[in-house]
Amino acid sequence: MIRILVLILFFTTLSTVNIFAGTLQDIPETDSGDFQLAGFFDLRDRESFIQITNTDSDPSGRTIHIQLFDVNNLCNENNFFDNYTPNDTHVYNIRDIITNDGNPSGVVLPSNAYGVFFATYLDADPVGMIGNLRIEDNNGYEYRTNLNGTGENNRDQDSDPPVWTFNYNTLGGVTLSDVIGIHVNNIGNTSPPAEVIINPAEEWIKVDVDIYDLNETPFSCRDVVFACINEESPRLEELLEDAGASVASFEYGINEVVPSSKGAELLCPGNVITEGLVSLVFEDLGGSEGSPKDSFVVFAGLNNGNGRGSMDSVWYSSTVIDFD
């Protein structure tokens, strides 16, 4: 079973209705609190801010374990613990990480670091943690979205393979995209909570990519692998051989019309559809296959390379990044 994560907070507007034939698909609520939150950060000509709020009312407060995995550094983990009182909120500037009480966290990331962010309650019982991320690009646009909760938003994958979909368009001068995929292992509501594990050579997910135009005509793309890895990693060859794929990355662009903001591989090379739906169909899983502790998070962002950007997180329902 894969544990699927979701959270939706939109820069402009969002529809929960798939634009193609079919039934209404509700997007589950994920901002009501959880014991664990997932997101990402990027310091490559960008600034990243993660906000965490402890909504739990226990007067003794809560201790939160923060984990950051740097893609550029073989996905190595950096971590620290932080204390929150009831209804306490703190913002982490990822370039200069200070704890909630104002002290240095002990974590100093390289100036071009990017990767995965996790926050976990030490006590698995409460589900009162919420959060969001903000990424400011030096070109003037921002990405904003909620962090994903891991405890409540999951479905059995014993029958049909899961499919993640999101809409995109080029309205408002959209020219660039960022599709971020996070696959992790060892997630579970245990006591004490399991610490997230990300091994770039082992924790991966392979999906089959298709793009549908507004006439519901599919354009078959290719299989791609999402993992905490980049093309410079010495573990890439091992991963590709294990996954039986030709490309693996932490990030992708959508197609030739809306390529990656960071020059990453495209989900669909050769495709020039300017408005449509991206479909990611589960193919295979690395790590502890079949474990209920596997999770996959997808974020999709669009920007015009100048002053406007929008980011959403992706789940089963079709999500719309309305840039106009």
C-alpha positions as CSV (number, residue, x, y, z in Angstrom):
1,M,0.0,0.0,0.0
2,I,1.2,3.5,-0.8
3,R,0.2,6.2,1.6
4,I,-0.9,9.2,-0.4
5,L,-0.7,12.7,0.9
6,V,-2.7,15.7,0.0
7,L,-3.2,19.3,0.8
8,I,-4.7,22.1,-1.3
9,L,-4.1,25.8,-0.9
10,F,-4.2,27.9,-4.1
11,F,-2.6,31.2,-5.1
12,T,-5.6,32.1,-7.3
13,T,-8.6,29.8,-7.8
14,L,-9.2,26.0,-7.8
15,S,-11.9,23.7,-9.1
16,T,-12.6,20.3,-7.6
17,V,-14.3,19.2,-10.8
18,N,-12.3,17.2,-13.4
19,I,-12.5,19.2,-16.7
20,F,-12.9,15.9,-18.5
21,A,-15.8,13.5,-18.7
22,G,-16.6,11.8,-15.4
23,T,-18.0,12.4,-11.9
24,L,-17.3,15.2,-9.4
25,Q,-14.2,14.4,-7.4
26,D,-14.0,16.1,-4.0
27,I,-10.6,17.1,-2.8
28,P,-10.2,15.9,0.8
29,E,-9.5,18.5,3.5
30,T,-6.0,18.3,4.9
31,D,-5.6,21.6,6.8
32,S,-7.4,20.4,10.0
33,G,-4.3,19.1,11.7
34,D,-1.9,16.1,11.6
35,F,0.9,14.6,13.5
36,Q,3.3,14.8,10.6
37,L,3.7,17.4,7.7
38,A,5.7,17.2,4.5
39,G,7.0,19.8,2.1
40,F,10.0,21.0,0.2
41,F,12.5,23.9,0.1
42,D,14.7,25.5,-2.5
43,L,17.7,27.9,-2.0
44,R,18.8,28.0,-5.6
45,D,18.3,31.7,-6.3
46,R,15.3,31.4,-4.1
47,E,14.4,31.9,-0.4
48,S,12.2,29.3,1.4
49,F,10.1,29.8,4.5
50,I,8.2,27.0,6.3
51,Q,5.5,27.9,8.8
52,I,4.4,25.4,11.5
53,T,1.5,25.9,13.9
54,N,0.8,23.7,16.9
55,T,-3.0,23.8,17.3
56,D,-3.0,21.1,20.1
57,S,-4.4,22.4,23.4
58,D,-2.2,20.3,25.8
59,P,-0.7,22.9,28.2
60,S,2.5,21.0,28.4
61,G,3.2,21.8,24.7
62,R,4.6,19.6,22.0
63,T,8.1,18.7,20.8
64,I,8.5,18.6,17.0
65,H,11.2,16.8,15.1
66,I,12.3,18.7,12.0
67,Q,14.1,16.8,9.2
68,L,15.6,18.3,6.0
69,F,17.1,16.2,3.2
70,D,19.4,18.0,0.7
71,V,19.2,16.6,-2.8
72,N,22.5,18.1,-3.8
73,N,24.2,16.4,-0.9
74,L,23.2,12.8,-1.6
75,C,19.9,13.5,0.1
76,N,21.7,13.5,3.5
77,E,19.6,14.3,6.5
78,N,19.9,17.4,8.7
79,N,17.6,17.5,11.8
80,F,16.8,19.2,15.1
81,F,14.1,19.2,17.7
82,D,11.9,22.2,18.5
83,N,9.4,23.0,21.3
84,Y,5.9,24.5,20.8
85,T,3.4,25.8,23.4
86,P,-0.4,25.4,22.6
87,N,-1.5,27.5,19.6
88,D,2.1,28.4,18.9
89,T,3.3,29.4,15.5
90,H,6.9,29.7,14.1
91,V,8.4,30.4,10.7
92,Y,11.6,28.8,9.7
93,N,13.8,30.7,7.2
94,I,15.6,27.8,5.6
95,R,18.6,29.9,4.8
96,D,19.0,30.8,8.5
97,I,17.1,28.3,10.6
98,I,16.3,29.5,14.0
99,T,14.3,27.5,16.6
100,N,11.0,28.6,18.1
101,D,12.8,30.0,21.2
102,G,15.1,32.1,19.1
103,N,18.3,30.0,19.2
104,P,20.3,28.6,16.3
105,S,19.0,25.2,15.2
106,G,22.5,23.8,14.5
107,V,21.5,23.2,10.9
108,V,23.3,25.3,8.2
109,L,22.5,24.3,4.6
110,P,24.7,25.1,1.6
111,S,23.7,28.2,-0.3
112,N,22.2,26.2,-3.2
113,A,20.5,23.5,-1.2
114,Y,17.1,22.1,-2.1
115,G,15.1,19.1,-1.0
116,V,12.6,17.7,1.4
117,F,11.2,19.1,4.6
118,F,9.4,17.0,7.3
119,A,8.0,18.0,10.7
120,T,6.8,15.2,13.1
121,Y,5.2,15.3,16.6
122,L,7.2,13.2,19.0
123,D,3.9,12.0,20.4
124,A,1.9,10.4,17.6
125,D,-1.5,10.8,19.3
126,P,-2.3,14.5,18.7
127,V,-3.2,15.6,15.1
128,G,-3.0,19.3,15.7
129,M,-0.1,20.4,13.5
130,I,-0.7,22.5,10.4
131,G,1.7,24.4,8.2
132,N,2.5,26.0,4.9
133,L,5.5,26.9,2.7
134,R,6.5,30.0,0.8
135,I,9.2,30.1,-1.8
136,E,10.4,33.5,-3.2
137,D,12.2,33.4,-6.5
138,N,14.8,36.1,-7.3
139,N,12.8,36.8,-10.5
140,G,9.9,38.1,-8.5
141,Y,7.4,35.4,-8.3
142,E,6.4,33.2,-5.3
143,Y,5.1,29.7,-4.7
144,R,2.8,29.2,-1.8
145,T,0.9,26.1,-0.6
146,N,0.1,24.2,2.5
147,L,2.3,21.4,3.8
148,N,0.9,17.8,3.3
149,G,-0.3,15.8,6.2
150,T,0.5,12.1,6.4
151,G,-1.7,10.7,9.1
152,E,-5.3,11.0,7.7
153,N,-5.1,11.2,4.0
154,N,-4.4,7.7,2.6
155,R,-6.2,5.1,0.6
156,D,-5.7,1.4,0.0
157,Q,-4.0,0.7,-3.3
158,D,-4.8,-3.0,-3.4
159,S,-7.0,-2.8,-6.5
160,D,-6.6,-0.2,-9.3
161,P,-3.2,1.6,-9.5
162,P,-3.3,5.2,-8.1
163,V,-3.4,8.1,-10.5
164,W,-2.3,11.6,-9.7
165,T,-3.6,14.4,-12.0
166,F,-3.3,18.1,-12.3
167,N,-4.4,20.7,-14.9
168,Y,-2.1,23.3,-16.3
169,N,-2.3,26.2,-18.9
170,T,-0.3,29.1,-20.3
171,L,-2.7,31.8,-19.3
172,G,-1.2,35.0,-17.8
173,G,2.0,34.4,-19.7
174,V,3.0,31.1,-18.0
175,T,6.3,29.9,-19.5
176,L,7.9,27.7,-16.7
177,S,6.9,24.9,-14.3
178,D,8.1,23.0,-11.3
179,V,6.7,19.5,-10.6
180,I,8.2,18.2,-7.3
181,G,7.8,14.6,-6.2
182,I,8.6,13.3,-2.8
183,H,8.7,9.5,-2.1
184,V,9.6,8.5,1.5
185,N,9.5,5.4,3.6
186,N,9.0,4.7,7.3
187,I,6.0,6.9,7.8
188,G,3.5,5.8,10.3
189,N,1.3,6.8,13.3
190,T,3.3,4.9,15.9
191,S,4.4,5.9,19.4
192,P,7.0,7.2,19.3
193,P,6.4,8.2,15.6
194,A,8.7,6.6,13.0
195,E,11.4,8.9,11.6
196,V,11.2,9.5,7.9
197,I,13.8,7.6,5.8
198,I,14.8,8.8,2.4
199,N,17.5,6.8,0.5
200,P,18.0,8.2,-3.0
201,A,19.0,4.8,-4.4
202,E,16.1,2.9,-2.8
203,E,13.2,5.2,-2.0
204,W,11.6,5.9,-5.4
205,I,8.4,5.7,-7.3
206,K,7.9,5.1,-11.0
207,V,4.9,6.6,-12.8
208,D,3.6,6.5,-16.4
209,V,3.0,10.0,-17.7
210,D,0.3,11.0,-20.1
211,I,-1.0,14.5,-21.1
212,Y,-4.6,15.0,-22.2
213,D,-5.6,18.0,-24.3
214,L,-9.0,19.8,-23.9
215,N,-10.6,17.3,-26.3
216,E,-9.6,14.5,-23.9
217,T,-7.1,13.2,-26.5
218,P,-4.2,11.5,-24.7
219,F,-0.6,12.1,-25.6
220,S,1.5,9.2,-24.3
221,C,4.8,10.4,-22.8
222,R,7.1,8.0,-20.9
223,D,7.8,6.4,-17.5
224,V,9.7,8.6,-15.1
225,V,11.0,8.1,-11.6
226,F,10.6,10.5,-8.7
227,A,13.3,10.3,-6.0
228,C,15.5,12.5,-3.9
229,I,18.2,12.6,-6.5
230,N,19.7,14.6,-9.4
231,E,21.7,13.8,-12.5
232,E,25.0,14.5,-10.7
233,S,24.4,11.8,-8.0
234,P,26.7,8.8,-8.0
235,R,23.7,6.7,-7.0
236,L,21.7,7.6,-10.1
237,E,22.9,4.7,-12.3
238,E,22.0,2.2,-9.5
239,L,18.6,3.7,-9.1
240,L,17.8,3.7,-12.9
241,E,18.9,0.1,-13.2
242,D,16.8,-1.0,-10.2
243,A,13.7,1.0,-11.4
244,G,14.1,0.0,-15.1
245,A,13.8,3.6,-16.2
246,S,15.8,6.1,-18.2
247,V,15.2,9.2,-16.1
248,A,15.0,9.9,-12.4
249,S,14.8,13.2,-10.6
250,F,13.4,15.2,-7.6
251,E,11.9,17.7,-10.0
252,Y,10.5,17.9,-13.6
253,G,9.1,20.4,-16.1
254,I,5.8,19.6,-17.7
255,N,6.5,19.7,-21.5
256,E,8.2,21.7,-24.3
257,V,5.8,24.6,-23.8
258,V,6.1,24.8,-20.0
259,P,9.6,23.5,-19.2
260,S,11.3,23.4,-15.8
261,S,12.3,26.6,-14.0
262,K,15.5,24.9,-13.1
263,G,16.4,23.2,-16.4
264,A,15.3,19.7,-15.1
265,E,14.0,16.9,-17.3
266,L,10.6,17.1,-18.8
267,L,7.7,14.8,-17.9
268,C,6.7,14.7,-21.5
269,P,9.4,15.6,-24.1
270,G,8.2,16.4,-27.5
271,N,4.7,17.5,-26.2
272,V,3.5,21.0,-27.1
273,I,0.0,21.0,-25.6
274,T,-0.5,24.5,-24.1
275,E,-3.5,23.6,-21.9
276,G,-4.5,20.2,-20.5
277,L,-4.2,17.6,-17.8
278,V,-1.1,15.7,-16.7
279,S,-1.8,12.1,-15.5
280,L,0.8,10.2,-13.4
281,V,-0.2,6.5,-13.2
282,F,1.6,4.3,-10.6
283,E,4.0,1.8,-12.2
284,D,6.4,0.6,-9.5
285,L,7.8,1.3,-6.1
286,G,11.3,1.2,-4.6
287,G,12.2,0.7,-0.9
288,S,10.0,-1.5,1.2
289,E,7.5,-2.4,-1.5
290,G,4.0,-3.1,-0.2
291,S,4.7,-1.4,3.1
292,P,1.9,0.7,4.5
293,K,4.6,3.2,5.5
294,D,5.4,4.4,2.0
295,S,4.2,7.9,1.0
296,F,4.2,10.0,-2.1
297,V,3.7,13.8,-2.3
298,V,3.5,15.8,-5.5
299,F,3.6,19.6,-5.8
300,A,2.9,21.4,-9.2
301,G,3.9,25.0,-9.8
302,L,3.6,27.4,-12.7
303,N,5.2,30.8,-13.2
304,N,5.8,33.4,-15.9
305,G,9.5,33.8,-15.1
306,N,8.8,37.3,-13.8
307,G,6.3,38.4,-11.1
308,R,3.6,35.7,-10.9
309,G,3.6,32.2,-9.7
310,S,1.1,29.6,-8.4
311,M,1.7,26.2,-6.7
312,D,-0.7,23.4,-5.6
313,S,-0.3,19.9,-4.3
314,V,-1.6,17.0,-6.3
315,W,-3.8,14.0,-5.4
316,Y,-6.3,11.8,-7.1
317,S,-8.6,14.6,-7.9
318,S,-7.9,16.9,-10.8
319,T,-6.5,20.2,-9.6
320,V,-6.5,23.4,-11.6
321,I,-3.7,25.9,-11.5
322,D,-5.7,28.9,-12.7
323,F,-3.1,31.5,-13.6
324,D,-5.3,34.1,-15.3
